[in-house]
């Protein structure tokens, strides 16, 4: 792992960030003491939805009935001013 000083980060942040984006991990030191570590960000991907679990939860919560409340179609129609 590469090490850079706080001063170097202040003067060369753009180039240091390019190195991090390329996958390098960089430790930032103040007076030879590590104070931070720059690592590439992990992409925030979608998580898989457990649809089987959702169906089981709905059945356990609401039984065989639908969810209570006004149907979405009716709320949209009301918002549009439709009869």
TORKOLFI-519474 format. One record per atom (N, C-alpha, C, O): x, y, z; residue in three letters; atom name. Coordinates in nm, 2 decimals. Layout:
X,Y,Z,Ala,CA
...
//
This chain:
0.09,-0.12,0.00,Unk,N
0.00,0.00,0.00,Unk,CA
0.09,0.12,0.00,Unk,C
0.19,0.13,0.08,Unk,O
0.06,0.22,-0.09,Unk,N
0.13,0.34,-0.10,Unk,CA
0.10,0.43,0.02,Unk,C
-0.01,0.43,0.08,Unk,O
0.19,0.52,0.06,Unk,N
0.18,0.61,0.16,Unk,CA
0.20,0.75,0.11,Unk,C
0.30,0.77,0.04,Unk,O
0.12,0.85,0.15,Unk,N
0.14,0.99,0.11,Unk,CA
0.11,1.07,0.23,Unk,C
0.05,1.03,0.33,Unk,O
0.17,1.19,0.23,Unk,N
0.15,1.28,0.34,Unk,CA
0.03,1.37,0.32,Unk,C
-0.03,1.38,0.21,Unk,O
-0.02,1.43,0.43,Unk,N
-0.13,1.52,0.42,Unk,CA
-0.10,1.63,0.32,Unk,C
-0.19,1.67,0.24,Unk,O
0.02,1.68,0.33,Unk,N
0.06,1.79,0.24,Unk,CA
0.05,1.75,0.09,Unk,C
0.00,1.82,0.00,Unk,O
0.10,1.63,0.06,Unk,N
0.09,1.57,-0.08,Unk,CA
-0.06,1.56,-0.12,Unk,C
-0.09,1.59,-0.24,Unk,O
-0.14,1.52,-0.03,Unk,N
-0.28,1.51,-0.07,Unk,CA
-0.34,1.65,-0.10,Unk,C
-0.42,1.66,-0.20,Unk,O
-0.30,1.75,-0.02,Unk,N
-0.35,1.88,-0.04,Unk,CA
-0.31,1.94,-0.18,Unk,C
-0.39,2.01,-0.24,Unk,O
-0.19,1.90,-0.22,Unk,N
-0.14,1.96,-0.35,Unk,CA
-0.17,1.87,-0.47,Unk,C
-0.16,1.92,-0.58,Unk,O
-0.19,1.74,-0.45,Unk,N
-0.21,1.65,-0.56,Unk,CA
-0.33,1.56,-0.55,Unk,C
-0.33,1.45,-0.59,Unk,O
-0.44,1.62,-0.50,Unk,N
-0.56,1.54,-0.47,Unk,CA
-0.61,1.47,-0.60,Unk,C
-0.65,1.35,-0.60,Unk,O
-0.62,1.54,-0.71,Unk,N
-0.68,1.49,-0.83,Unk,CA
-0.60,1.36,-0.88,Unk,C
-0.66,1.26,-0.91,Unk,O
-0.47,1.37,-0.88,Unk,N
-0.39,1.26,-0.92,Unk,CA
-0.40,1.14,-0.83,Unk,C
-0.40,1.02,-0.87,Unk,O
-0.40,1.17,-0.70,Unk,N
-0.42,1.06,-0.60,Unk,CA
-0.55,0.99,-0.61,Unk,C
-0.56,0.87,-0.60,Unk,O
-0.66,1.07,-0.64,Unk,N
-0.79,1.01,-0.66,Unk,CA
-0.79,0.92,-0.79,Unk,C
-0.86,0.82,-0.79,Unk,O
-0.72,0.96,-0.89,Unk,N
-0.71,0.88,-1.01,Unk,CA
-0.65,0.75,-0.98,Unk,C
-0.69,0.64,-1.03,Unk,O
-0.54,0.75,-0.89,Unk,N
-0.48,0.62,-0.85,Unk,CA
-0.57,0.54,-0.78,Unk,C
-0.58,0.41,-0.80,Unk,O
-0.65,0.60,-0.69,Unk,N
-0.75,0.52,-0.61,Unk,CA
-0.86,0.46,-0.70,Unk,C
-0.90,0.35,-0.68,Unk,O
-0.90,0.54,-0.79,Unk,N
-1.01,0.49,-0.89,Unk,CA
-0.95,0.37,-0.97,Unk,C
-1.03,0.29,-1.01,Unk,O
-0.82,0.37,-0.99,Unk,N
-0.76,0.26,-1.07,Unk,CA
-0.75,0.14,-0.98,Unk,C
-0.70,0.03,-1.03,Unk,O
-0.78,0.15,-0.85,Unk,N
-0.78,0.03,-0.77,Unk,CA
-0.67,0.03,-0.66,Unk,C
-0.67,-0.06,-0.58,Unk,O
-0.59,0.13,-0.65,Unk,N
-0.48,0.14,-0.55,Unk,CA
-0.54,0.19,-0.42,Unk,C
-0.62,0.27,-0.41,Unk,O
-0.49,0.13,-0.31,Unk,N
-0.52,0.18,-0.18,Unk,CA
-0.40,0.27,-0.13,Unk,C
-0.29,0.23,-0.15,Unk,O
-0.44,0.38,-0.07,Unk,N
-0.34,0.48,-0.03,Unk,CA
-0.36,0.52,0.11,Unk,C
-0.47,0.55,0.15,Unk,O
-0.25,0.51,0.19,Unk,N
-0.26,0.55,0.33,Unk,CA
-0.21,0.70,0.34,Unk,C
-0.11,0.73,0.29,Unk,O
-0.28,0.78,0.41,Unk,N
-0.25,0.92,0.43,Unk,CA
-0.19,0.93,0.57,Unk,C
-0.25,0.89,0.67,Unk,O
-0.07,0.99,0.58,Unk,N
0.00,1.01,0.71,Unk,CA
0.03,1.15,0.74,Unk,C
0.05,1.23,0.66,Unk,O
0.02,1.18,0.87,Unk,N
0.06,1.31,0.93,Unk,CA
0.17,1.28,1.02,Unk,C
0.16,1.22,1.12,Unk,O
0.29,1.34,0.99,Unk,N
0.41,1.32,1.07,Unk,CA
0.44,1.17,1.09,Unk,C
0.47,1.13,1.20,Unk,O
0.43,1.10,0.98,Unk,N
0.46,0.96,0.97,Unk,CA
0.37,0.87,1.05,Unk,C
0.39,0.75,1.08,Unk,O
0.25,0.93,1.09,Unk,N
0.15,0.85,1.16,Unk,CA
0.03,0.84,1.07,Unk,C
-0.03,0.94,1.03,Unk,O
-0.02,0.72,1.04,Unk,N
-0.14,0.70,0.96,Unk,CA
-0.26,0.76,1.02,Unk,C
-0.29,0.74,1.14,Unk,O
-0.33,0.84,0.94,Unk,N
-0.45,0.91,0.98,Unk,CA
-0.58,0.87,0.90,Unk,C
-0.69,0.89,0.94,Unk,O
-0.55,0.82,0.78,Unk,N
-0.66,0.78,0.69,Unk,CA
-0.62,0.68,0.59,Unk,C
-0.50,0.67,0.56,Unk,O
-0.71,0.62,0.53,Unk,N
-0.68,0.52,0.42,Unk,CA
-0.78,0.55,0.31,Unk,C
-0.91,0.55,0.33,Unk,O
-0.73,0.57,0.19,Unk,N
-0.82,0.59,0.07,Unk,CA
-0.83,0.46,-0.01,Unk,C
-0.73,0.41,-0.05,Unk,O
-0.95,0.41,-0.02,Unk,N
-0.97,0.29,-0.09,Unk,CA
-1.08,0.31,-0.20,Unk,C
-1.16,0.40,-0.18,Unk,O
-1.08,0.23,-0.31,Unk,N
-1.18,0.25,-0.41,Unk,CA
-1.32,0.22,-0.35,Unk,C
-1.34,0.13,-0.27,Unk,O
-1.41,0.30,-0.40,Unk,N
-1.55,0.28,-0.35,Unk,CA
-1.61,0.16,-0.42,Unk,C
-1.58,0.13,-0.54,Unk,O
-1.69,0.09,-0.35,Unk,N
-1.76,-0.03,-0.41,Unk,CA
-1.88,0.02,-0.47,Unk,C
-1.96,0.11,-0.42,Unk,O
-1.91,-0.03,-0.59,Unk,N
-2.03,0.02,-0.66,Unk,CA
-2.16,-0.02,-0.58,Unk,C
-2.17,-0.13,-0.53,Unk,O
-2.25,0.07,-0.57,Unk,N
-2.38,0.05,-0.50,Unk,CA
-2.47,-0.02,-0.60,Unk,C
-2.55,0.05,-0.67,Unk,O
-2.47,-0.15,-0.61,Unk,N
-2.55,-0.22,-0.70,Unk,CA
-2.69,-0.25,-0.63,Unk,C
-2.71,-0.24,-0.51,Unk,O
-2.78,-0.30,-0.72,Unk,N
-2.91,-0.34,-0.66,Unk,CA
-2.89,-0.47,-0.59,Unk,C
-2.81,-0.56,-0.63,Unk,O
-2.97,-0.49,-0.49,Unk,N
-2.97,-0.61,-0.42,Unk,CA
-3.09,-0.69,-0.47,Unk,C
-3.19,-0.64,-0.51,Unk,O
-3.08,-0.82,-0.47,Unk,N
-3.18,-0.91,-0.52,Unk,CA
-3.30,-0.91,-0.43,Unk,C
-3.29,-0.91,-0.30,Unk,O
-3.42,-0.90,-0.48,Unk,N
-3.54,-0.90,-0.40,Unk,CA
-3.59,-1.04,-0.38,Unk,C
-3.60,-1.12,-0.47,Unk,O
-3.62,-1.07,-0.26,Unk,N
-3.67,-1.20,-0.22,Unk,CA
-3.83,-1.20,-0.24,Unk,C
-3.90,-1.18,-0.14,Unk,O
-3.87,-1.22,-0.36,Unk,N
-4.02,-1.21,-0.39,Unk,CA
-4.09,-1.32,-0.32,Unk,C
-4.21,-1.30,-0.28,Unk,O
-4.03,-1.44,-0.31,Unk,N
-4.10,-1.55,-0.23,Unk,CA
-4.12,-1.51,-0.09,Unk,C
-4.23,-1.54,-0.03,Unk,O
-4.02,-1.45,-0.03,Unk,N
-4.04,-1.40,0.11,Unk,CA
-4.14,-1.30,0.12,Unk,C
-4.21,-1.29,0.22,Unk,O
-4.15,-1.21,0.02,Unk,N
-4.26,-1.10,0.03,Unk,CA
-4.39,-1.16,0.02,Unk,C
-4.48,-1.12,0.10,Unk,O
-4.41,-1.26,-0.07,Unk,N
-4.55,-1.33,-0.08,Unk,CA
-4.58,-1.39,0.05,Unk,C
-4.70,-1.39,0.10,Unk,O
-4.48,-1.46,0.12,Unk,N
-4.51,-1.53,0.24,Unk,CA
-4.54,-1.43,0.35,Unk,C
-4.63,-1.45,0.44,Unk,O
-4.47,-1.31,0.35,Unk,N
-4.50,-1.21,0.45,Unk,CA
-4.64,-1.15,0.44,Unk,C
-4.71,-1.13,0.53,Unk,O
-4.68,-1.12,0.31,Unk,N
-4.81,-1.07,0.28,Unk,CA
-4.92,-1.16,0.33,Unk,C
-5.02,-1.12,0.39,Unk,O
-4.90,-1.29,0.30,Unk,N
-5.00,-1.39,0.34,Unk,CA
-5.01,-1.40,0.49,Unk,C
-5.11,-1.41,0.55,Unk,O
-4.89,-1.40,0.56,Unk,N
-4.89,-1.41,0.71,Unk,CA
-4.95,-1.28,0.77,Unk,C
-5.02,-1.29,0.87,Unk,O
-4.93,-1.17,0.71,Unk,N
-4.98,-1.04,0.76,Unk,CA
-5.12,-1.02,0.73,Unk,C
-5.20,-0.98,0.82,Unk,O
-5.16,-1.04,0.61,Unk,N
-5.30,-1.01,0.57,Unk,CA
-5.39,-1.13,0.54,Unk,C
-5.50,-1.11,0.51,Unk,O
-5.33,-1.25,0.56,Unk,N
-5.41,-1.37,0.53,Unk,CA
-5.44,-1.38,0.38,Unk,C
-5.36,-1.34,0.30,Unk,O
-5.56,-1.42,0.35,Unk,N
-5.59,-1.43,0.21,Unk,CA
-5.65,-1.30,0.15,Unk,C
-5.67,-1.29,0.03,Unk,O
-5.67,-1.20,0.24,Unk,N
-5.72,-1.08,0.20,Unk,CA
-5.62,-0.99,0.13,Unk,C
-5.50,-1.02,0.14,Unk,O
-5.66,-0.90,0.05,Unk,N
-5.56,-0.80,-0.01,Unk,CA
-5.51,-0.71,0.10,Unk,C
-5.56,-0.71,0.21,Unk,O
-5.42,-0.62,0.06,Unk,N
-5.37,-0.53,0.16,Unk,CA
-5.48,-0.42,0.18,Unk,C
-5.55,-0.38,0.08,Unk,O
-5.49,-0.37,0.30,Unk,N
-5.60,-0.28,0.33,Unk,CA
-5.57,-0.14,0.26,Unk,C
-5.45,-0.11,0.23,Unk,O
-5.67,-0.06,0.25,Unk,N
-5.65,0.07,0.19,Unk,CA
-5.71,0.08,0.05,Unk,C
-5.77,-0.01,0.00,Unk,O
-5.69,0.20,0.00,Unk,N
-5.74,0.23,-0.14,Unk,CA
-5.65,0.17,-0.24,Unk,C
-5.52,0.18,-0.23,Unk,O
-5.70,0.11,-0.35,Unk,N
-5.62,0.06,-0.45,Unk,CA
-5.54,0.17,-0.52,Unk,C
-5.59,0.28,-0.53,Unk,O
-5.43,0.14,-0.57,Unk,N
-5.34,0.24,-0.63,Unk,CA
-5.41,0.30,-0.75,Unk,C
-5.40,0.42,-0.78,Unk,O
-5.48,0.22,-0.83,Unk,N
-5.54,0.27,-0.95,Unk,CA
-5.64,0.37,-0.92,Unk,C
-5.65,0.47,-0.99,Unk,O
-5.71,0.36,-0.81,Unk,N
-5.81,0.46,-0.77,Unk,CA
-5.75,0.59,-0.72,Unk,C
-5.80,0.70,-0.75,Unk,O
-5.63,0.58,-0.65,Unk,N
-5.56,0.69,-0.61,Unk,CA
-5.51,0.77,-0.73,Unk,C
-5.51,0.90,-0.72,Unk,O
-5.45,0.70,-0.83,Unk,N
-5.40,0.77,-0.94,Unk,CA
-5.51,0.84,-1.02,Unk,C
-5.50,0.96,-1.06,Unk,O
-5.62,0.77,-1.04,Unk,N
-5.74,0.83,-1.11,Unk,CA
-5.79,0.95,-1.03,Unk,C
-5.82,1.05,-1.09,Unk,O
-5.79,0.94,-0.90,Unk,N
-5.84,1.06,-0.82,Unk,CA
-5.74,1.18,-0.83,Unk,C
-5.79,1.29,-0.85,Unk,O
-5.61,1.15,-0.84,Unk,N
-5.51,1.25,-0.85,Unk,CA
-5.52,1.32,-0.99,Unk,C
-5.49,1.44,-1.00,Unk,O
-5.56,1.25,-1.09,Unk,N
-5.58,1.30,-1.22,Unk,CA
-5.71,1.37,-1.24,Unk,C
-5.74,1.44,-1.34,Unk,O
-5.80,1.36,-1.14,Unk,N
-5.93,1.42,-1.15,Unk,CA
-6.03,1.34,-1.24,Unk,C
-6.13,1.39,-1.28,Unk,O
-6.00,1.21,-1.26,Unk,N
-6.08,1.12,-1.33,Unk,CA
-6.19,1.07,-1.24,Unk,C
-6.18,1.05,-1.12,Unk,O
-6.31,1.04,-1.30,Unk,N
-6.42,0.98,-1.22,Unk,CA
-6.40,0.84,-1.18,Unk,C
-6.48,0.78,-1.11,Unk,O
//
